[in-house]
Amino acid sequence: MGKRLYVIVLDSFGIGAMPDAAKFGDEGANTLASVAKSPKFSMPHMQWLGLFNIDGVDIDGMKTPRTAGTIARLTEMSNGKDTTTGHWEIAGLVSERAMPTFPNGFPPECIEKLEQAFGRKVLCNKPYSGTEVIKDYGQEHIKTGALIVYTSADSVLQIAAHDSVMSADELYECCKKARDIMQGEWGVGRIIARPFVGTYPNYTRTSGRHDYSLNPPADTMLDAFTKARLTTIGVGKIRDIFAGRGVGRYIPMDGNDDGMSKTTATLTEQFTGLCFTNLVDFDMKYGHRRDIDGYAEALSKFDEELGNFIMGMQYEDVLMITADHGCDPGFKGSDHTREYVPLVIYGQTITPGINLGTRKTFADIAASAAEMFGLELETKGTSFYKEIKR
C-alpha cells in the first residue's frame, strides 16, 4: 500500500460562530451545540478522536483526558459561507470576494439571456425551498413547459424540471448553457440541476441532481496531486464543486451512508494519493430544513460508520475529518452559518494528543497535504504536518 490521505467533509458541521459572524447575520450560531442537545446525538468515535477537546467546544461531559487524534479549530479566511468557497479553501484556494447572491431573484437581463439559451420561458426567479418550489410551480411548469429557476441564500442558480417535460440529460444541457451565462457579476458558485417526478401535490426530487461549478481560478491540492501523477478520488459532489478539475476518479453516492460505505471500500484498494469525500446530507437534508434530531441522527450514523473506516485503515493512511461552513439547525432562517469548523486527524503515522489550536485558514489542510506528499502548491495555508507526524 502507498501513502494515502483521506479528507472527509461533514458538509455544514460548524462548531461555533466566528468573530465576524455578525457581519453575516450569524452571531450566536453553533451547529454542534444545537445538535448535541438532541437525544439522538451520539459520537463516541469522534469523542475518542478529540472532537470535544477542540478550542471553543464546550459540550458538558464530552471532553476526553487524552485524545486519540490530533485536533484543530479552523477559521474561514474566505469571504463567504457557501459550499464552493469552503471546499476551495480546504483545497488551498482562499476566495477574497464573496460569490454573488440574489436575494431578490436574478436581474431581468440575466433571465432574458437564460430564456434565449433555453428556448423556454422561466418561472419563479426568487429564493425558494427546493421542495416547496416544485409544489408551488410544478403544475404551471408541466402545463407550459417553462423551466422553474430559483435561488437560495447561497450563491446558486437552480433549475427544476419534471421528467415528463424534459429528460435529465436535456436539463443538464440547460444547466451547461446557464453556466456559460452565469459568469462575472452573475458568477454564482453553482448551477444545480433539480429533476423531479410524480403528480401534484406529491412531487419528489430524484437523485439526478447535478452541480455545475465555476472553475477554480488557481490550482488546488487536487491539481497538485494530479500533476505529481498521484491518484485523486472524489466521492460525492467533490467533482461538481471543482468543475471536475483534478478529480481523476469520480465515485457517485446516494446519501451519507452510501458515501461512507464507498469511501471505506477504497481502503482495500492499492493507490497512493488523495481520497476526498463530501457527505452532503447534513447540510441538504437537515441543516437547511432546521431538523435538529435528523442532523443528530445522521451524525450518530456517521460516527458508527467511522468505526468501520478506522478498523480498515492501513499503516500509512491518514484521515482528516472537517467541514466547509455551518448550517445551525437551531438557528433562525434556513441559511448556512458563518462558523469555525473542526479538524480531527488520525493515523498510525500521526502523533496523537496534539491540539494545534485555532488556525487562520481551512487552507492549512491543503498546505499540510502538499508537504506530506512533497507536492508543489501555492496557498495561503500553513502546513502543520511536521508538527504532527511521528
N, C-alpha and C positions, 0 to 999 in steps of 0.2 A: 504493500500500500504506500502511496505517496503522501505528502503533506496535504491536508485538506482543511479549508476554513468554511464553516457553516455559519451564515448570518441569517437569523430568523427574526423577522419583523412582526411584532404583535401590533397590527395596524390600529392606531389610536390609543395605545395603552400609556397614557401620560401619568406622571407621578407628582403633580403639583404645579400650580401657576408659576410661570416665570416672572422675573421682576418687571418686565414690560407688558404683562398680561392686560393691564387696564387699558392700554392703547388699542387692544383688540377686543375690548369688552368682556374680558375673561378673568377679571380679578376674582380670586377665591376658587377657581376651578381646580378639581383634583380627581381625576378618573379613578385612580387606585383607591383613594379614601372612600369614594362613593360605592364602588363595587364590593369593597371589603366588609361593608355593613350588611351585605346580603347573607342570609342563612345558607345560600348555595355556593358561597365562596370557600374554596379550599385549595391552597397551593403549597403543599408540603415540600415538593422538589425545589420550587423556586425559593422557598424559605431556607432550605438546606444550602442552596447555592448562595444566598445572601441578599435577595431582593429587598427584604425589610430592614436591612442594615445600611441601605443607600442613604446618602445625605438627604435630610428633609423628609424622609419617610417615617411616619410616626403612627404605626398601627399597633394598638395595645397587645402586648404579649407575643409579638411575632419576631422580634429580633432574636438572632442566634448568637451564642458566645463566640463561635468561630465559624466563619463561612467556608464552604467547600469550594466556592468560586471566588473570582476577583470581581469587584463591583465598581461602578461609577455612576454619577448623575450627569447627563449630557444636556447642554444648553443649545437651543437652536440659534445659530448665528444668522441664518437667512431671514429675510423679511417676509414671513408668511407662516401659515399653519395648515398647509394642504399636503396631500399625499405625494405629489410630484416633487415639490420643494423639499419635503422631509427625506424622501428616498435619495434624491440627488445629493443632498448634503451628507447622508450616511455614506454615499459612494464617493465623496470627496469634493463635491461641487457646491459652493455657497452662492445662493441667489440674493443679490443685494436689492433688487427690485421685486416687489411683490407681483405675482401673476394677477392679471386683471380679473375682477369680479363684476357681475352685472345685476345688482340688487333690484333694478327697475326693468330688467329684460335687456335684450340686445338692441342697439340702435336701428332705426328704420333702414338706413343704407346697408347695414350688415344683413338684415333679414331679406332685403331685396336681392342682394348678391346670392344668398343661400337659395332663395326660391328659383332664381335663374339657373343655378347649378343643378338643383334637384329636378327642375321641371314640374314642380308641385308647390302648392301654397303651404304656408306654415301656420300651425295652431299654437295657442298658449303664449309662448315667449315671455315667461316670467319665472321667478323661483318657485319651485313646487316639490312636494314629496313625490318620489317616483311611483309609489303605489297609488297615491291619490290622483295623480295626473292622468293615468290611463283610465281610471274610473270616471273622471270628470270630462275627459276629451275623447275617450275611446270610441263612443258611438259616432260622433261627428267625423272622426278620423276615418272610420270604416265606410261611412256614407259618402264622404267627399274625396278620400284619398290624400287629403292634406296631411303632412307629417307633424307629429307632436314634437315641438322643440321647446326645451325648458332648461333652466339652470338651477343652481342652489347657492348656498352661502360660499361654496367652494369655487375655484376657478375652473368651471366646466361648462360645456355645452352638451346637452344630452338629446338624443333623437330616439323617440319611441315609435315603433310601427308594429301593427298586428300582422301575423303571418299570412292572413288572408288578403292583405293589401300589398304586402311586399315581403319577399323572401329575406332570410337573414343575410344572404350574400348581397342582395340588392341594397339592403340597409347599410351594410359595411361599405359599399361603394359610395353611398351618400355621405357617410362619415369621412371617407378619404377626401371627398370633394370639400366638405366643410373644413377639414384640417388644412387644406391648401388656402382657404379663405381666411381662417382664423389665425392670423399672424400679426406681428407688430402690436398696435394698441388693442387689437382684438385677440391677441395671442393667449387664449385660455390654456391652462395646463393640460387639459384632456378634452377630447371629443369622445363621448361614450354612446355606443350603440345599445339600445334597450328593446330588443324584440319581446313581444308578448303574445299570449294566446288566450283562448276562452271566449265566453259570451258575457255580455253585460248582465249583472254588475260584478261578475266573478272573473274578471280578467286577472291573469297571473303572468309575471315576467318569467322568461325562460332562462336557462343557464347560458344562453348565447351572447351574453354581454361581451363587448369587446371595446377596449380603450385605445385611442389614438393620441399619443402624447406628442408634445413638442420635442424636437431633437435636442438633447443636451448640448449647450453651447461650447463645451470643452470636454476633455477626456475625463472619464470616471474610472473607478477601480476596475469596472468590467472591461473597459478598453485596455487598461494596463495589463490585466491577466491575459486578455486575448492577444495583445502584441507580444507577450512573452511566450505565446503558444501553450498556455496552460488552459485547462478545462474551465468553462463557465457554464453553470446550470442555473436557470431561472425557474423557480417553482411558483405557480400562481401568476399574478399580474405583473411580476417583475419585468417581463419582456415588454408589456404595454407601456409601463412607466418610463422605460428608457428607449422607447420607439425601436426596440429590437437591437439597439447598439450594444455590442459586446456580449450579447447573450448567445452562447454557442449552441446550447440545447435548451429547449423550452419544454417544461412539464406542466400541462394544464391541470387544474384541480377543481373539484366540485365541493367547495366548503372547507372549513378549517381541518376537520378530521381527515379528509382525503389528502389535504395538503401536507399535514404532518406525516401521514402514512407513506406518502410518496417521497418525502424528504428522508424519512428513516430508511426506506428501501434502498436509497443510493449509498448507504453505509456499506452495503455488501459489494459495491462496485469498485473497480480499480481505476482511480484517477488522481491527478494532482491538480489542485486549483480551488475554485470557489463554488459553493452552492448557496444561492441567495433566495430566500423564501419569504413571501408575503402571506400572512394569514389575515384576510380581509374581513371575515365575519364580525370580528369585534367591533369594527367601525360601521360597516354597512348594515348589519342586521340588528345590532344592539345599541351602539353609541348614538347614532343619528336618531334612532327611534326612542331613545331615552328609556331603554329597558334594562334596569339595574340587575334584576335577577337573571335575565337572559345572558347579559355580559358576564356576570359572576359564574354562571354555569359553564359558559364557553371557556373561561379561563381555567376552571377546575378540570375540564376535559383535556385542555391543552397540557396542563400540569401532569395529568395521568399519562398522556402520550409521551411527554418529555422523559418520563422514567424509562420508557422503552427505548427512546432515542439514546439516552446516556448509556444504557446497557450495551447498545450496539456500536458505540464509538471505539475506534482503533487508537493505537498509541499516539500517533502524530496528529490526530484530529483535534481541532479547536472549535468550540461553539461560542458564538456571541449572540445573545438574545437582547433585542432592543425594540424601539418603537419609532414612529415617524412624526407624531404630534399627539395631542389629546383629543378626546371626544367624550367629555364627562357626562355619563347618563343621569347624573343627579343635578345637572346644571340647567339653567334656563335655555330656552330655544332648542335648536336641533343641529347647531353648527359644531365644527371642530373647536377645540380649545387650545390656547397657547400655553403649553406646559413643558416642563422638563420631561425627559424620557429616561428610562432605566437602561443601564448596560450591565449585563451579567455575563461573565466569561468563564468557561470551564474547559479543561482538558488535562491530560496527564503530563503534558509539557508546560503547563501553566502553574505558577505558584499560587496556591490557594490563600485565602485570608487577607488579600491586599485590598484596601479601599483607595481607589485612585482619585477620590474626592469629586468635586464638581468641575467638569471640563467645559471649555469655551465653545466647543462646536461638535456636532454629530460627526463631522469630517475626521475626527480623531480615529474613528473606526477604519476609514479608508487609508489614512496615513499609516496605521499600525499593520493593516493587511499588506500594504506595499512593502513595509520593512520586513515583515515576516517572510515574504516570498522574494525579496530582493528586486522589487519592481520599480520602474520609474513612473512617478505620478506627481504632478504639480497640484498642490492642495493647500488650503489654509489650515488644515488639520495638523495636529502634532502627535507623532507616534508615542504610544505608551508600551510598545512591545518589549523593549529592553527591560522595562521595569517589572514585567510580569512573567517573562519566560524563565523556566528553571535553568 
